[in-house]
Amino acid sequence: MTQDRPGLPVVTVDAPVTGLRNSEQRAGFRLPAAVRAVNLDGMAMLDMAGAPGRSPVFSGLLDHAPGWGDIEWLRRETPLPILLKGILHPDDARRALACGIDGLVVSNHGGRTLDTLPATLDALPAIATAVQGRVPLLLDGGIRRGTDIVKALALGASAVLIGRPQLHALAIAGASGVAHLLTILRTELEVAMVLAGCSRPDAIDKNLVWRP
Ligand SMILES: Cc1cc2nc3c(=O)[nH]c(=O)nc-3n(C[C@H](O)[C@H](O)[C@H](O)COP(=O)(O)O)c2cc1C
């Protein structure tokens, strides 16, 4: 973050602990030793194995997990716009707006953290109804094609975010891979809009999506 280009604070609210990822466990995935959470240097790491008979989550972690009071504190501390990421319920969206939050990200962490959560596209309409266009409403999770963007905009999102596609693109071809990915998504979005008869993004409305 630099002074002339301040970052946009996004607070992730849906993952105080890492989910149990069975495929990662089976693969024996470990971060390389050189990869560290530098902002957490000097802080005690939670031992998820825990002592026998004690839960590391319920014996300490939850006492320190952030809550709505922390979001209110952050709001008072900074004039920067704050976005909350990980909203899946309209009540939480309303609570966030009451805290003075400037934008929301409907997200289930890409479905990587807790199984059986709803798809973000399914959670979006009720949240859009709660927000009523008062703040930007972003969405992520499973956006893979231009038609996914059309669906998200139709159901009430202001814009979408992407996670894994850009990681794949970066791994395969670096920055030009990510640029190519964005070109593909943009082309697909434009073609889908034309085929759906929309000349502008704000012409995309919920009538474009057939929901039984
Ligand atoms: C390797 C990886 C690491 C992630 N780390 C974080 C994180 O530290 N904080 C966070 O809010 N979301 C994190 N996410 C979730 C993404 O921000 C995003 O919500 C998700 O990837 C969107 O879904 P998609 O990958 O299907 O596009 C991570 C996702 C991946 C794949």
The ligand as an SDF file (V2000), in Angstrom:
LIG
                    3D

 31 33  0  0  0  0  0  0  0  0999 V2000
   -5.2100  -20.4430   -2.9740 C   0  0  0  0  0  0  0  0  0  0  0  0
   -6.3200  -19.5520   -2.4740 C   0  0  0  0  0  0  0  0  0  0  0  0
   -6.0910  -18.7530   -1.3680 C   0  0  0  0  0  0  0  0  0  0  0  0
   -7.1020  -17.9110   -0.8880 C   0  0  0  0  0  0  0  0  0  0  0  0
   -6.8440  -17.1250    0.1920 N   0  0  0  0  0  0  0  0  0  0  0  0
   -7.8020  -16.2700    0.6170 C   0  0  0  0  0  0  0  0  0  0  0  0
   -7.5500  -15.3800    1.6950 C   0  0  0  0  0  0  0  0  0  0  0  0
   -6.4650  -15.3570    2.2860 O   0  0  0  0  0  0  0  0  0  0  0  0
   -8.5410  -14.5500    2.0760 N   0  0  0  0  0  0  0  0  0  0  0  0
   -9.7520  -14.5420    1.4550 C   0  0  0  0  0  0  0  0  0  0  0  0
  -10.6390  -13.7810    1.8170 O   0  0  0  0  0  0  0  0  0  0  0  0
  -10.0310  -15.3800    0.4330 N   0  0  0  0  0  0  0  0  0  0  0  0
   -9.0790  -16.2250    0.0040 C   0  0  0  0  0  0  0  0  0  0  0  0
   -9.3590  -17.0710   -1.0330 N   0  0  0  0  0  0  0  0  0  0  0  0
  -10.7120  -17.0740   -1.6400 C   0  0  0  0  0  0  0  0  0  0  0  0
  -10.7450  -16.1010   -2.7910 C   0  0  0  0  0  0  0  0  0  0  0  0
  -10.5210  -14.7840   -2.3410 O   0  0  0  0  0  0  0  0  0  0  0  0
  -12.0940  -16.1240   -3.4980 C   0  0  0  0  0  0  0  0  0  0  0  0
  -13.1460  -15.8940   -2.5790 O   0  0  0  0  0  0  0  0  0  0  0  0
  -12.3710  -17.4110   -4.2380 C   0  0  0  0  0  0  0  0  0  0  0  0
  -11.1760  -17.9700   -4.7640 O   0  0  0  0  0  0  0  0  0  0  0  0
  -13.3460  -17.1210   -5.3590 C   0  0  0  0  0  0  0  0  0  0  0  0
  -13.7500  -18.2940   -5.9750 O   0  0  0  0  0  0  0  0  0  0  0  0
  -13.1160  -18.8130   -7.3610 P   0  0  0  0  0  0  0  0  0  0  0  0
  -11.7240  -19.2930   -7.0200 O   0  0  0  0  0  0  0  0  0  0  0  0
  -14.0530  -19.9060   -7.7320 O   0  0  0  0  0  0  0  0  0  0  0  0
  -13.1050  -17.6650   -8.3340 O   0  0  0  0  0  0  0  0  0  0  0  0
   -8.3560  -17.9030   -1.5190 C   0  0  0  0  0  0  0  0  0  0  0  0
   -8.5820  -18.7170   -2.6470 C   0  0  0  0  0  0  0  0  0  0  0  0
   -7.5740  -19.5370   -3.1260 C   0  0  0  0  0  0  0  0  0  0  0  0
   -7.8470  -20.4020   -4.3390 C   0  0  0  0  0  0  0  0  0  0  0  0
  1  2  1  0
  2  3  1  0
  2 30  2  0
  3  4  2  0
  4  5  1  0
  4 28  1  0
  5  6  2  0
  6  7  1  0
  6 13  1  0
  7  8  2  0
  7  9  1  0
  9 10  1  0
 10 11  2  0
 10 12  1  0
 12 13  2  0
 13 14  1  0
 14 15  1  0
 14 28  1  0
 15 16  1  0
 16 17  1  0
 16 18  1  0
 18 19  1  0
 18 20  1  0
 20 21  1  0
 20 22  1  0
 22 23  1  0
 23 24  1  0
 24 25  2  0
 24 26  1  0
 24 27  1  0
 28 29  2  0
 29 30  1  0
 30 31  1  0
M  END
$$$$
